[in-house]
């Protein structure tokens, strides 16, 4: 019998992306443990691999969040690793559905020395 461990969880099929409902408070700190470059629809994106307590989630940096990271003084994607990233929940327009939906915005990052 061939065992396939990815069938033990839905995560491989539903994704493990950080969503607004995962963030309980603006005081919840998420730690980027690694960063990767991914291609989606022919465009490159940065994907943060985050950890909080024992929860691991991915978060793709859109243009708004990327600009915020740069404005906060981070000079390279790698410089985010090991910092504390804080999110706030905002309403943003979903271009596919043309409705307002909860979205995450980075509002603060603390460097850990």
CNS distance restraints for C-alpha pairs under 8 A (distance, minus, plus):
assign (resid   4 and name CA) (resid   8 and name CA) 7.81 0.50 0.50
assign (resid   6 and name CA) (resid  12 and name CA) 6.42 0.50 0.50
assign (resid   7 and name CA) (resid  12 and name CA) 7.97 0.50 0.50
assign (resid  10 and name CA) (resid  14 and name CA) 6.01 0.50 0.50
assign (resid  11 and name CA) (resid  15 and name CA) 5.22 0.50 0.50
assign (resid  11 and name CA) (resid  16 and name CA) 5.97 0.50 0.50
assign (resid  12 and name CA) (resid  16 and name CA) 7.83 0.50 0.50
assign (resid  16 and name CA) (resid  56 and name CA) 7.53 0.50 0.50
assign (resid  16 and name CA) (resid  57 and name CA) 5.21 0.50 0.50
assign (resid  16 and name CA) (resid  58 and name CA) 5.93 0.50 0.50
assign (resid  17 and name CA) (resid  57 and name CA) 5.17 0.50 0.50
assign (resid  17 and name CA) (resid  58 and name CA) 4.49 0.50 0.50
assign (resid  17 and name CA) (resid  59 and name CA) 5.67 0.50 0.50
assign (resid  18 and name CA) (resid  22 and name CA) 6.34 0.50 0.50
assign (resid  18 and name CA) (resid  57 and name CA) 5.28 0.50 0.50
assign (resid  18 and name CA) (resid  58 and name CA) 5.78 0.50 0.50
assign (resid  18 and name CA) (resid  59 and name CA) 5.69 0.50 0.50
assign (resid  19 and name CA) (resid  23 and name CA) 7.18 0.50 0.50
assign (resid  19 and name CA) (resid 103 and name CA) 7.42 0.50 0.50
assign (resid  19 and name CA) (resid 104 and name CA) 7.24 0.50 0.50
assign (resid  20 and name CA) (resid  89 and name CA) 6.17 0.50 0.50
assign (resid  20 and name CA) (resid 102 and name CA) 6.13 0.50 0.50
assign (resid  20 and name CA) (resid 103 and name CA) 5.83 0.50 0.50
assign (resid  20 and name CA) (resid 104 and name CA) 5.90 0.50 0.50
assign (resid  23 and name CA) (resid  28 and name CA) 6.82 0.50 0.50
assign (resid  23 and name CA) (resid  87 and name CA) 7.44 0.50 0.50
assign (resid  23 and name CA) (resid  88 and name CA) 7.98 0.50 0.50
assign (resid  23 and name CA) (resid  89 and name CA) 7.91 0.50 0.50
assign (resid  24 and name CA) (resid  28 and name CA) 7.00 0.50 0.50
assign (resid  25 and name CA) (resid  88 and name CA) 7.74 0.50 0.50
assign (resid  26 and name CA) (resid  86 and name CA) 6.25 0.50 0.50
assign (resid  26 and name CA) (resid  87 and name CA) 5.77 0.50 0.50
assign (resid  26 and name CA) (resid  88 and name CA) 5.43 0.50 0.50
assign (resid  27 and name CA) (resid  86 and name CA) 6.67 0.50 0.50
assign (resid  28 and name CA) (resid  86 and name CA) 6.23 0.50 0.50
assign (resid  28 and name CA) (resid  87 and name CA) 7.60 0.50 0.50
assign (resid  29 and name CA) (resid  52 and name CA) 6.83 0.50 0.50
assign (resid  29 and name CA) (resid  84 and name CA) 5.35 0.50 0.50
assign (resid  29 and name CA) (resid  85 and name CA) 5.43 0.50 0.50
assign (resid  29 and name CA) (resid  86 and name CA) 5.17 0.50 0.50
assign (resid  29 and name CA) (resid  87 and name CA) 7.97 0.50 0.50
assign (resid  30 and name CA) (resid  50 and name CA) 5.87 0.50 0.50
assign (resid  30 and name CA) (resid  51 and name CA) 5.60 0.50 0.50
assign (resid  30 and name CA) (resid  52 and name CA) 5.07 0.50 0.50
assign (resid  30 and name CA) (resid  84 and name CA) 5.57 0.50 0.50
assign (resid  30 and name CA) (resid  85 and name CA) 5.08 0.50 0.50
assign (resid  30 and name CA) (resid  86 and name CA) 6.49 0.50 0.50
assign (resid  31 and name CA) (resid  50 and name CA) 5.26 0.50 0.50
assign (resid  31 and name CA) (resid  51 and name CA) 5.17 0.50 0.50
assign (resid  31 and name CA) (resid  52 and name CA) 6.42 0.50 0.50
assign (resid  31 and name CA) (resid  81 and name CA) 7.27 0.50 0.50
assign (resid  31 and name CA) (resid  82 and name CA) 5.69 0.50 0.50
assign (resid  31 and name CA) (resid  83 and name CA) 5.73 0.50 0.50
assign (resid  31 and name CA) (resid  84 and name CA) 5.01 0.50 0.50
assign (resid  31 and name CA) (resid  85 and name CA) 6.18 0.50 0.50
assign (resid  32 and name CA) (resid  48 and name CA) 5.93 0.50 0.50
assign (resid  32 and name CA) (resid  49 and name CA) 5.47 0.50 0.50
assign (resid  32 and name CA) (resid  50 and name CA) 4.37 0.50 0.50
assign (resid  32 and name CA) (resid  51 and name CA) 6.44 0.50 0.50
assign (resid  32 and name CA) (resid  80 and name CA) 6.57 0.50 0.50
assign (resid  32 and name CA) (resid  81 and name CA) 4.93 0.50 0.50
assign (resid  32 and name CA) (resid  82 and name CA) 5.59 0.50 0.50
assign (resid  32 and name CA) (resid  83 and name CA) 6.53 0.50 0.50
assign (resid  32 and name CA) (resid  84 and name CA) 7.43 0.50 0.50
assign (resid  32 and name CA) (resid  85 and name CA) 7.59 0.50 0.50
assign (resid  33 and name CA) (resid  48 and name CA) 7.80 0.50 0.50
assign (resid  33 and name CA) (resid  49 and name CA) 5.83 0.50 0.50
assign (resid  33 and name CA) (resid  50 and name CA) 5.82 0.50 0.50
assign (resid  33 and name CA) (resid  51 and name CA) 6.73 0.50 0.50
assign (resid  33 and name CA) (resid  81 and name CA) 5.54 0.50 0.50
assign (resid  33 and name CA) (resid  82 and name CA) 5.98 0.50 0.50
assign (resid  34 and name CA) (resid  48 and name CA) 6.33 0.50 0.50
assign (resid  34 and name CA) (resid  49 and name CA) 5.28 0.50 0.50
assign (resid  34 and name CA) (resid  50 and name CA) 7.43 0.50 0.50
assign (resid  34 and name CA) (resid  78 and name CA) 7.88 0.50 0.50
assign (resid  34 and name CA) (resid  81 and name CA) 5.94 0.50 0.50
assign (resid  35 and name CA) (resid  46 and name CA) 6.89 0.50 0.50
assign (resid  35 and name CA) (resid  47 and name CA) 5.65 0.50 0.50
assign (resid  35 and name CA) (resid  48 and name CA) 4.68 0.50 0.50
assign (resid  35 and name CA) (resid  49 and name CA) 5.82 0.50 0.50
assign (resid  35 and name CA) (resid  77 and name CA) 7.21 0.50 0.50
assign (resid  35 and name CA) (resid  78 and name CA) 6.92 0.50 0.50
assign (resid  35 and name CA) (resid  81 and name CA) 7.35 0.50 0.50
assign (resid  36 and name CA) (resid  46 and name CA) 5.88 0.50 0.50
assign (resid  36 and name CA) (resid  47 and name CA) 5.26 0.50 0.50
assign (resid  36 and name CA) (resid  48 and name CA) 6.72 0.50 0.50
assign (resid  36 and name CA) (resid  49 and name CA) 7.87 0.50 0.50
assign (resid  37 and name CA) (resid  44 and name CA) 6.53 0.50 0.50
assign (resid  37 and name CA) (resid  45 and name CA) 5.68 0.50 0.50
assign (resid  37 and name CA) (resid  46 and name CA) 4.73 0.50 0.50
assign (resid  37 and name CA) (resid  47 and name CA) 6.09 0.50 0.50
assign (resid  38 and name CA) (resid  44 and name CA) 5.64 0.50 0.50
assign (resid  38 and name CA) (resid  45 and name CA) 5.31 0.50 0.50
assign (resid  38 and name CA) (resid  46 and name CA) 6.30 0.50 0.50
assign (resid  38 and name CA) (resid  47 and name CA) 6.77 0.50 0.50
assign (resid  39 and name CA) (resid  43 and name CA) 5.35 0.50 0.50
assign (resid  39 and name CA) (resid  44 and name CA) 4.46 0.50 0.50
assign (resid  39 and name CA) (resid  45 and name CA) 6.08 0.50 0.50
assign (resid  40 and name CA) (resid  44 and name CA) 6.42 0.50 0.50
assign (resid  40 and name CA) (resid  45 and name CA) 7.20 0.50 0.50
assign (resid  45 and name CA) (resid  60 and name CA) 6.67 0.50 0.50
assign (resid  45 and name CA) (resid  61 and name CA) 6.70 0.50 0.50
assign (resid  45 and name CA) (resid  62 and name CA) 7.54 0.50 0.50
assign (resid  46 and name CA) (resid  60 and name CA) 5.75 0.50 0.50
assign (resid  46 and name CA) (resid  61 and name CA) 5.60 0.50 0.50
assign (resid  46 and name CA) (resid  77 and name CA) 7.98 0.50 0.50
assign (resid  47 and name CA) (resid  58 and name CA) 6.51 0.50 0.50
assign (resid  47 and name CA) (resid  59 and name CA) 5.55 0.50 0.50
assign (resid  47 and name CA) (resid  60 and name CA) 4.30 0.50 0.50
assign (resid  47 and name CA) (resid  61 and name CA) 6.23 0.50 0.50
assign (resid  48 and name CA) (resid  58 and name CA) 5.60 0.50 0.50
assign (resid  48 and name CA) (resid  59 and name CA) 5.08 0.50 0.50
assign (resid  48 and name CA) (resid  60 and name CA) 6.15 0.50 0.50
assign (resid  48 and name CA) (resid  61 and name CA) 7.40 0.50 0.50
assign (resid  49 and name CA) (resid  56 and name CA) 7.21 0.50 0.50
assign (resid  49 and name CA) (resid  57 and name CA) 6.04 0.50 0.50
assign (resid  49 and name CA) (resid  58 and name CA) 4.63 0.50 0.50
assign (resid  49 and name CA) (resid  59 and name CA) 6.57 0.50 0.50
assign (resid  50 and name CA) (resid  56 and name CA) 5.63 0.50 0.50
assign (resid  50 and name CA) (resid  57 and name CA) 5.15 0.50 0.50
assign (resid  50 and name CA) (resid  58 and name CA) 5.80 0.50 0.50
assign (resid  50 and name CA) (resid  59 and name CA) 7.26 0.50 0.50
assign (resid  51 and name CA) (resid  55 and name CA) 5.64 0.50 0.50
assign (resid  51 and name CA) (resid  56 and name CA) 4.50 0.50 0.50
assign (resid  51 and name CA) (resid  57 and name CA) 6.34 0.50 0.50
assign (resid  52 and name CA) (resid  56 and name CA) 6.57 0.50 0.50
assign (resid  61 and name CA) (resid  65 and name CA) 5.59 0.50 0.50
assign (resid  61 and name CA) (resid  66 and name CA) 5.59 0.50 0.50
assign (resid  62 and name CA) (resid  66 and name CA) 5.97 0.50 0.50
assign (resid  63 and name CA) (resid  67 and name CA) 6.10 0.50 0.50
assign (resid  64 and name CA) (resid  68 and name CA) 6.38 0.50 0.50
assign (resid  64 and name CA) (resid 105 and name CA) 7.74 0.50 0.50
assign (resid  65 and name CA) (resid  69 and name CA) 6.27 0.50 0.50
assign (resid  65 and name CA) (resid 105 and name CA) 6.12 0.50 0.50
assign (resid  65 and name CA) (resid 106 and name CA) 5.86 0.50 0.50
assign (resid  66 and name CA) (resid  70 and name CA) 6.37 0.50 0.50
assign (resid  67 and name CA) (resid  71 and name CA) 6.02 0.50 0.50
assign (resid  68 and name CA) (resid  72 and name CA) 6.11 0.50 0.50
assign (resid  68 and name CA) (resid 106 and name CA) 6.92 0.50 0.50
assign (resid  68 and name CA) (resid 107 and name CA) 7.39 0.50 0.50
assign (resid  69 and name CA) (resid  73 and name CA) 6.82 0.50 0.50
assign (resid  69 and name CA) (resid  74 and name CA) 6.07 0.50 0.50
assign (resid  69 and name CA) (resid 106 and name CA) 7.67 0.50 0.50
assign (resid  69 and name CA) (resid 109 and name CA) 7.86 0.50 0.50
assign (resid  70 and name CA) (resid  74 and name CA) 5.30 0.50 0.50
assign (resid  70 and name CA) (resid  75 and name CA) 6.66 0.50 0.50
assign (resid  72 and name CA) (resid 108 and name CA) 7.79 0.50 0.50
assign (resid  72 and name CA) (resid 109 and name CA) 7.39 0.50 0.50
assign (resid  74 and name CA) (resid  79 and name CA) 6.19 0.50 0.50
assign (resid  74 and name CA) (resid  80 and name CA) 6.94 0.50 0.50
assign (resid  75 and name CA) (resid  79 and name CA) 6.77 0.50 0.50
assign (resid  76 and name CA) (resid  80 and name CA) 7.51 0.50 0.50
assign (resid  77 and name CA) (resid  81 and name CA) 7.86 0.50 0.50
assign (resid  80 and name CA) (resid 111 and name CA) 7.79 0.50 0.50
assign (resid  82 and name CA) (resid 111 and name CA) 7.44 0.50 0.50
assign (resid  82 and name CA) (resid 112 and name CA) 6.55 0.50 0.50
assign (resid  83 and name CA) (resid 109 and name CA) 6.71 0.50 0.50
assign (resid  83 and name CA) (resid 110 and name CA) 5.65 0.50 0.50
assign (resid  83 and name CA) (resid 111 and name CA) 4.60 0.50 0.50
assign (resid  83 and name CA) (resid 112 and name CA) 5.28 0.50 0.50
assign (resid  84 and name CA) (resid 109 and name CA) 5.45 0.50 0.50
assign (resid  84 and name CA) (resid 110 and name CA) 4.99 0.50 0.50
assign (resid  84 and name CA) (resid 111 and name CA) 6.45 0.50 0.50
assign (resid  84 and name CA) (resid 112 and name CA) 7.15 0.50 0.50
assign (resid  85 and name CA) (resid 106 and name CA) 6.96 0.50 0.50
assign (resid  85 and name CA) (resid 108 and name CA) 6.18 0.50 0.50
assign (resid  85 and name CA) (resid 109 and name CA) 4.56 0.50 0.50
assign (resid  85 and name CA) (resid 110 and name CA) 6.65 0.50 0.50
assign (resid  86 and name CA) (resid 106 and name CA) 5.82 0.50 0.50
assign (resid  86 and name CA) (resid 107 and name CA) 6.09 0.50 0.50
assign (resid  86 and name CA) (resid 108 and name CA) 5.22 0.50 0.50
assign (resid  86 and name CA) (resid 109 and name CA) 6.09 0.50 0.50
assign (resid  87 and name CA) (resid 104 and name CA) 5.98 0.50 0.50
assign (resid  87 and name CA) (resid 105 and name CA) 5.35 0.50 0.50
assign (resid  87 and name CA) (resid 106 and name CA) 4.49 0.50 0.50
assign (resid  87 and name CA) (resid 107 and name CA) 5.71 0.50 0.50
assign (resid  87 and name CA) (resid 108 and name CA) 7.17 0.50 0.50
assign (resid  88 and name CA) (resid 104 and name CA) 5.76 0.50 0.50
assign (resid  88 and name CA) (resid 105 and name CA) 5.40 0.50 0.50
assign (resid  88 and name CA) (resid 106 and name CA) 6.46 0.50 0.50
assign (resid  88 and name CA) (resid 107 and name CA) 6.46 0.50 0.50
assign (resid  89 and name CA) (resid 102 and name CA) 6.32 0.50 0.50
assign (resid  89 and name CA) (resid 103 and name CA) 5.62 0.50 0.50
assign (resid  89 and name CA) (resid 104 and name CA) 4.88 0.50 0.50
assign (resid  89 and name CA) (resid 105 and name CA) 6.42 0.50 0.50
assign (resid  90 and name CA) (resid 102 and name CA) 5.66 0.50 0.50
assign (resid  90 and name CA) (resid 103 and name CA) 5.29 0.50 0.50
assign (resid  90 and name CA) (resid 104 and name CA) 6.20 0.50 0.50
assign (resid  90 and name CA) (resid 105 and name CA) 6.93 0.50 0.50
assign (resid  91 and name CA) (resid 100 and name CA) 5.81 0.50 0.50
assign (resid  91 and name CA) (resid 101 and name CA) 5.39 0.50 0.50
assign (resid  91 and name CA) (resid 102 and name CA) 4.71 0.50 0.50
assign (resid  91 and name CA) (resid 103 and name CA) 5.79 0.50 0.50
assign (resid  92 and name CA) (resid 100 and name CA) 5.22 0.50 0.50
assign (resid  92 and name CA) (resid 101 and name CA) 5.48 0.50 0.50
assign (resid  92 and name CA) (resid 102 and name CA) 6.31 0.50 0.50
assign (resid  92 and name CA) (resid 103 and name CA) 5.97 0.50 0.50
assign (resid  93 and name CA) (resid  98 and name CA) 6.19 0.50 0.50
assign (resid  93 and name CA) (resid  99 and name CA) 5.41 0.50 0.50
assign (resid  93 and name CA) (resid 100 and name CA) 4.39 0.50 0.50
assign (resid  93 and name CA) (resid 101 and name CA) 6.14 0.50 0.50
assign (resid  94 and name CA) (resid  98 and name CA) 5.32 0.50 0.50
assign (resid  94 and name CA) (resid  99 and name CA) 5.54 0.50 0.50
assign (resid  94 and name CA) (resid 100 and name CA) 6.11 0.50 0.50
assign (resid  94 and name CA) (resid 101 and name CA) 6.38 0.50 0.50
assign (resid  95 and name CA) (resid  99 and name CA) 7.48 0.50 0.50
